[in-house]
């Protein structure tokens, strides 16, 4: 991290697709940036050259995950041990929902219509596994 904030116009140059299109998709797969592509290529190179998954995970993937956690922790102003990496928001929310005690008077999980559709199904699945609870939604205002 560090350094001066990047100008938004130069930041757009990181993403090849926005040079040609207005990218308005709100889904789990966003445009791939130049830096992300470099990391993906490095992963593929490590996999191709090291072969055994243990070497790739312990020498490349886990250290990269540690750097990512440290970077996000600095941004969020928390300790890196307070950061959990997951593959997507659905898994993260499912994990959190599985730890909620919904047996008391506060048994409602509130979502908004702006949430990704899978978010609500994660809550409903967790609800069926635990005490009776309800999953409500809130319409955004403004």
Buried (B, 14 or more C-beta within 10 A) or exposed (E): EEEEEEEEEEEEEBBEEBEEEEEEEEEEEEBBBEEEEEBEEEBEEBBEEBEEEEEBBEEBBEEBEEEBBBEBBEEEEEEBEEBEEEEEBBEBBBEBBEEBEBEEEEBEBEBEEEBBEBBBEBBBBBBEEBEEBEBEEEEEEE
